[in-house]
Structure formats: structure tokens, C-alpha cells
Amino acid sequence: MAVTRRQILARTGASVAGIAFTGALADLFAGSSAAAEPRGGYGPLLPDPAGLLDLPAGFSYRVLSRQGDPLRSGEGTVPGRFDGMSAFAGPRGGVRLVRNHENRPDAPLAVPHVPGLVYDRGGKGGCTVLGLDAAGAVLPGAPGERVGIAGTAVNCAGGPTPWGTWLTCEETEDKAGSKGYEKDHGFVFEVDPADPQRTGAVPLTALGRFAHEAVAVDPYTGIVYETEDAFDRPFGLFYRFLPERPLGGTGSLRAGGALEALRVPGVPDLSVVQEAGTVFDSVEWVPVPDPQAVSTPIRFQDFGRGGITHAQKLEGCYWGGRCVYFVSSFARASDGSGATHFGQVWKYDPHRRRLTLAVVFGPDTDLQLPGESPDNICLAPTGGLMVCEDGDGAQHVFGVSRRGEVYAVARGRQDIGGPGAPEWGEFAGVAFSPDGATMYVNCYTPGTTFAVTGPWR
């Protein structure tokens, strides 16, 4: 598709934005090679005869798992609502995928309750683990597909740890006694893809109780960065957790630590910042008064003089180079945000204590290819950024090059709408195999996990 069909704009307009955006992207893609990036993308998307996933010429997909099928472990049925996911190296050149299931109490397909892996008998969420061989095929039996954790709630996104585990996040603040729950929810849990029973179902309470979305771990210090996707005002916060046992491996996050929230002096709402490349030096981190939110949700708590900085729809979070990046999918003044935008990527440099608005998405310029509402996001080992779209209309996985080019990599074709009102499920959990040869991505509804291979450059 033509680059002009989907632009990334700064407030001052396209001509200036090209300069500001390019400068920001050079930082965003730390470690990737500009020479390896595909100019203009990989070409137009071709209709899939099977009606599942449109891809460019030369690319192909394999369906690894679908909701409603039997789990290969025999533990029950593959649950639905596929969300965040990450890929880990497996034995003998294989790969292990850990996949979230964002199940609320109304979910028709709960994550099966396997002894030793259940947090709350009233919870329907959790994770499943897929094991692939070196050729990319799903292994038979329990190594091929099994429950990773169960009895949790609304497992949205999360993030990998430097020691090879997955942190799955509950995007809820529901407490025991509500909606059939027997325990409080709103926590992060650790899942070992190699042996889920080793991590069990223990909430990492010191990381706070709030509507978690995603996390990223600083591999140099062990500090955990967390996004909060609150659905009403005041909107969510951006947090960091300073562990007592940094980089201590599996179980170390249970040892406790300190939870803090980001304050940008003079900026109560990040949505009011509109120009890509805007920099804030010496941002502050304020201790959270009550991380367990026993009586008051954290975002409502008193952070003292100067208050705290909020942002609507804080979603994806990832580590790249020596910085952490986090996504605000959108902001709407009509919802109570300070201003409206169509998606932002923020970069925080811990060494300089510097916050930069790296990327501004949108607005829509093509109803079939809406360039708004970035959600799950990852750095592609072949160079560039991969973004899961969660907006209206057609749903895509977009690539973004450091040159500012935006190109479609995949388009969902599974129509979940009614007669005369087509609708397509969002993408989630984009991740790459350790060797960079395969892109994995989920369709949220109907729950489908794809493995995409082709001439990645």
C-alpha cells in the first residue's frame, strides 16, 4: 500500500512531523538495522482463500491453536479471548508460547482449573502454553498445549522476564465477594513456560493491585515497569516496581519491594502532549501510598502536593536498548481526557530520567486501514516495530519502519459481525521466535493463534 495512506503526524502537520518522527524512530528501534528494513513494506495483502488471514505474497501462516478445540494435554477445552503472548526458546530448537486469556465472569470458555495452578475457584481467566518443535509444529500431548495458570481474571497483556518466565496481568480491580470471586483480583502472576507447576498461582502482590495491562523488566536493574488501563476517570498511571531481590530469577518478585508512580511536573494528563519529540527531563517517581488498594484504588489515592500524572488507555509496554516504551492507545476529550489523540508511544530513559513522546499515530485517513488505537506492540528482530491494531473497521498488524513508513503485514478475515454489519476481531500478542524467522500473533475473537513465516528482511 502507498505510505501516504497511513501517516504518523505531529500536531504541527505532516511536513514537520516527518522530521520529528524520523528523529524519534531512530531511538525507538535501538539495535535494529535500517538497511534490513523493507521499503514500502512487503507489498499488498492478498486475499486468503481460507478466509482467515491476508498476507503479502511469499508469506504463509499456520494455525497453531483455536478456541473450542481440545487441549492437547487432555486438560479440557482451549479457552477463548486470546490476548497477550510471548515466545521463549524451547528444547532442541523449539519454541514455547505463553498465551493470555482475557476471560471475565461471562466467558463461555474458561481456562480449565488444573490442580496446583488455580488462584481463585471463581476465576475463568489464565494462560495456556504451546510447545513447538524446531520445524514449528505443535508437539503432541501435554508438551504441545497445556494450562499455565487458571482461576485468575481478565488476563490482558504482560511481559517476559530476563530469566525466561512470563508475567501475566489481570486487567481488573474486582474484589472478593463480587462477580463470583472468592479472592481479590488486579494482580500480576508469574508463569514458567517450561514448568507451570513450579510457579503455581501466587499473586505478586507487591507489584500493586490495579487494572494491569502490560509490564517490561529492565534487564540491567530488574526494575519492573507497569501500565494501568483504567476505564473511567481518573485514568491509569505508569508505575515502576523496585524489587528487594532484583534479577533474582523465578520467584524473586515474591520477595517484595517498593511501588512508585510517574509524575511529570506540571502535566496531570499525558494526552495534552501532542508533538512527537517532546521531552521532559527529570521526571519524578512518587511512592504509592497503598499498593494493595485496600479501600481506595491507587489512581484515586493522595499523592501529595503536585498530584500524579494520568493517561487514558495505557496498553503495551516493552523494553528496547536501555529504555522502556509504553503505549497510550488513544485519548478522547469526550471521555474526560485533557485532549484527544489517536495513539502514542512514549519512551522513558531511566539513566537520564527523561520522558519523550516518541510516536504519534493517526488520525484515520482510510476507513479500510485505520491507523489508530495501537495496542500490543513489539520490536521486530528484522528491524522496525510491529503494532496490533485495536480500532474500528478492518483489523491489521502494522509494521512501522524507522523511516516513518507504515505498512500492513496482516489483515484479519474472520467476520464476527452480523448480516450486513461485518466486524473483525482485534489482533493481540504479536511476538517473534528467538531466531526471528516466525511472527506469532493472536486473533482475539474467535481465538486463533497464527505462526507467520516468509521473506522477513
Salt bridges, closest charged atoms under 4 A:
ASP27 OD2 - LYS347 NZ 3.29
GLU37 OE1 - ARG402 NE 3.94
GLU37 OE1 - ARG403 NH1 3.64
ASP54 OD2 - ARG411 NE 3.05
ASP54 OD1 - ARG413 NH1 2.91
ASP106 OD1 - ARG81 NH1 3.09
ASP120 OD2 - HIS185 NE2 2.79
GLU145 OE1 - ARG72 NH1 2.98
GLU145 OE2 - ARG99 NH2 3.52
GLU170 OE2 - HIS185 ND1 2.67
GLU173 OE1 - ARG299 NH1 2.99
ASP174 OD2 - LYS179 NZ 3.24
GLU182 OE2 - ARG121 NH2 3.07
ASP192 OD2 - ARG198 NH2 2.61
GLU226 OE1 - HIS212 NE2 2.87
GLU228 OE2 - ARG299 NH1 3.94
ASP229 OD2 - LYS313 NZ 2.93
ASP232 OD1 - ARG299 NH2 2.51
GLU260 OE1 - ARG240 NE 2.66
ASP281 OD1 - ARG354 NE 2.64
GLU284 OE1 - ARG263 NH1 3.02
GLU315 OE2 - LYS313 NZ 2.81
ASP335 OD2 - ARG332 NH1 3.98
ASP349 OD2 - ARG352 NE 3.93
ASP366 OD2 - ARG5 NH2 2.86
GLU389 OE1 - HIS396 ND1 3.26
